[in-house]
Amino acid sequence: MKKVLIVGLGVWLVMGGCMNIQVKENQFKQVDRCGQVLRHVVLFAFKADSSPSDIRKIENDFAALPSKVETVYDFEWGTDVSVENLAQGYTHCFVVTFRSEEGRADYLPHPAHQEFGALLKPHLEKVLVVDYWTKE
């Protein structure tokens, strides 16, 4: 068992840290994350009684999170402009990018993220979150 861990660590070091070694029930699985980033996609639908100034504050506060949480690698957002009429009430899309699952794990309970969630909650009708790995 120790020999497998040492070999796995050696491979990880040789690969420049890109290879994640995942252990589950005594099975080792190498996951190549070289050149990949983890996207955390968040869609918001706001309550009808949320004012434009409330929504603007939420937009600004979400956009400020990357400066407060160092594990955020990239950030972008926008409002729905689709002509397909399939948004189901979601008006805002935010994409927070991380280099690793550990970065996302640090972000979710981060005090700045929790504070933002408290500001958002009274205005949120519904939310949809999807995470995925992609090439950088």
N, C-alpha and C positions, 0 to 999 in steps of 0.2 A: 504494500500500500504506500509506504513512504517513498519507494523507488518511483512509483507512478507520479506522485506529487512532485518530486524533484524533477523528473523528466518533463512534466507539464509546465512547471515553472521555468525550466530552461527554454522550452519552446516559446513560451510567452515573452521571455526576455529577448530572445533572438528575433522574434517578430515585432519587436518594438512596443510591446504592450497591447497590440491590437487584438490578440486572441483572448477571448474570455473562456475560462475553464469552468464549466457548470457541473456541479456534483448533485446528483439526485439518486437516492437509494443505492449508494455505492457504485453508481455508473458515472463515468466521465464522458462528457460531451464537449468538444471544442466548437465554439461559435466564432466565426471570423467576423469581426466588426471593423476591420480596416476600411477606412474611407466611408464609414456609415455614421449617420446621426439618428438620434431618436426624436421624432416629431410628436409633440403633445398638442393635439388639435382640440380647441374648445369652441363650441357654438353656444351663443346666448339668445334667448328670446326674453324680452323684457315685459313686465306687467304693463297693462294699458295706462295705468295712472303714474308711471314713471315719467318725469318731465325730461325734456331735451337736456336741461342742465344737469340733472341726475345722471343721465346716460353719458354725457360728456365727461363728468367727473370719473365715472367708472372706466371709460376709455383711457383717460389720462393716468389714472392710478394703476391700471393693468399695464400700460406702456412703461410705467416707472419701475415695475418689478425687476426687469433685467439689471438695473443699476443697483438693486438691493440684494439680489440673490446671485452670488458669483458662479453658480453652476449652470446658469442660463447661457447657452452658447450663442443663440440667435433668437430674434423675436420679430414677428410681423403681425399685422392685423388689418382688417378691412370690413366693410359692410356689404351686405348682399346686393349684387347688381345683376343677378341671373335673370334671363328672360323666360326661363322654363316654368316659373311659378311653382316650384317644388320645395321651397325653403321651409315649409310647415311652421312658419312663424319665427324661425331663427333669422335674426337680422345681422348679427355680428359673429365674425370668425377670427379667432386668435390662434396663432401657431407659435408655440414655445419649443425651441430646439435645444436638445442636450447631447452631450458627447457620450453619455453612458446612462445605464439604468440607475446607477448610484447617484448621478447628478439629479435625475428626476426624483429619486427617493429623498434627497436632501431638500429639494424644492417644495414638495408637497406639504410637509409639516413646518416649513420655514415660517418664522413669525411674520414676516412681511406678506407672505402668501395668505396666511391665516387672517391677518388684518384686512387684506383685500377682500377675502371671502365674506367677512362680517359686513363690510360696506356694501357688497354686491347683493347679499341674500335678500334684503327687503324688496329689491327691484326685479328679482329673477323669477320669471314665469316658468322657464324650463332651461335645462342645460344638456348638452351632448358632448361627450369626450371620447376621442379616439386617439390611440397612440400607435405609432408604427415606425419601423426601421426603414431607412432609405439611404441611398448613396448621397454623399455630400455634394 
